[in-house]
């Protein structure tokens, strides 16, 4: 008798499996990865089979049997990966497994999965052909259906559109033996608005050809070839064409591929190019699709109908058959880190999956992370594909600017007006949305803050409201101060809304488009805005860092970044790295066409190393300095980080929990580890927060200590009002 070891899908952290069940003869095909509904005490839970054993510690008569098996499950390889993620990121097996299951798989007694959608299809029979030829008595709709089916099999929906028939008509024809019908799977095709892309293969430059050859050598398993590599290429150097050539090489060898992009909505050009080149072999997975669309794309990959998956971080778990290649585009991007439990890093998961499956891993970017620069062998693309030089970058020192001139410097205005005169395009970035980040009363100094969070409310003039960007609290924009009644209110600072307004007023009639999370909140809005910008002969695109991510518009002759050093003012060891990447990536949007281009960087810190090196397009020089600094301070890649976050509405309880966990961790962490905190964090959603940060050289020992302490605290009923979260490799 086979024993199924089943891990229940539940949100309860304290429930630990797996639990044994008898495999009934009627379900002999159940194996690792199958999703089953099982009795669990008085409840019925969904669970995943994680092992098939020959015997159990319990006698067979005490073991229950699964109630039913669901339509689809995960592969054994993905089950192992999900359980590894749970262990590596101090999560639960249930949460790790949910990452690899079919989209829509639920938890608990109410757990459900999305099902395959079917449609009724009809085909004409010889008797139907004869009825048309012999003039047999037929209704007008019946005759129209038979005439339509002469061209080939059609679905009931297609017939309804073509001739206005219904299912009753098909049933009557079937009853007369004139047509046959059957149920068939129906694909819910993602409606992906995007930019047009040519399917033609451009001739590769010598350095692109060398990069592809190195990847192909790894795919073929040639001796001495690296199976994990960093594709370092300046912006505009043709990294996407290298990815496409590598994917096609994998397909020629009967292998599948996964291509990770930071955010699917911000990469419509790349997605369009993959779709144009790969056709039906291509599938896309991301959260903006409906549950049915995600399931159908997942099922196409699981069955082998599609062999290439493109998507954001969750696509690293796509069920691609015979996986041979994983590409991580813009590998520096912080969006590859999951914030919710489990707090996995898709880049680390991709490395693990590549190792386990023998796949080749290619991480590409113009601005590598220090970790990747140090640890991965490099393929270099030092030149743009059009042979043009990188655009010159002009640093504008805002310390010397007239404070009355506003957030846009006179030199930037002059350059923008030159773009308008030339009928070209520009991109302007300010990494702050809304109209103004602060509203204060000039008479009494009253400041509008969020009642739920220790932060300022942001002025959103378009909606006429003050909004908290942490808890979404919103209130009408006031006309007078509630403290003193003064109407002299000051809107300090600038966000994307304010810059958009200034540009519209000064550059009219030149179109100004805004791309931020406010304008792009609807499905497909990112792609629609970018498609409109692409179609306009001359325009300005203003937005947050969304505008700097991988877009290729040859007509852009000016990129400008306002308040470029804002990210340097965060207490973050990655602040220099983030600033360098942001400035360098935006600079790369300019000068891709025949007209050339320039870049303007407005900053209060023109001498900052990250900004100086970005202005010189000098990744190697910046990374050399950054690695020296990281080594002195013992930050990654010279140590491993983890943190524990605490949150509660009760400040005393959150302090008690943080002190208790800190004390226990100090006793359990491996030798040489450093624990910082507990430190207070600003209040969010009426919850007081504390944080502990750990640096360790022994990663495995650190994770074991974290898991033991946090799991022990989760079972402590005295701390039930305190949320405790673990973040391994925080960004």
Helices and strands as residue ranges (DSSP letters): E 3-8, E 19-22, G 25-27, E 35-40, E 43-53, G 60-62, E 68-69, H 76-88, H 93-98, E 118-124, H 126-134, H 140-149, E 154-155, H 156-163, H 167-175, E 179-185, H 206-219, E 228-233, H 239-252, E 256-260, G 264-266, H 268-278, G 279-281, E 282-285, H 291-303, E 308-311, G 313-317, E 323-329, G 334-336, H 346-357, E 360-365, H 370-375, E 377-381, E 392-397, G 398-400, G 403-405, H 410-422, E 425-429, E 438-441, E 458-460, E 465-467, E 474-476, E 489-492, H 496-507, E 511-515, H 525-535, E 539-543, G 545-548, E 556-561, G 566-569, H 575-587, E 598-603, H 609-615, H 619-633, E 640-648, H 651-668, E 674-684, E 687-696, H 699-714, G 717-719, E 723-728
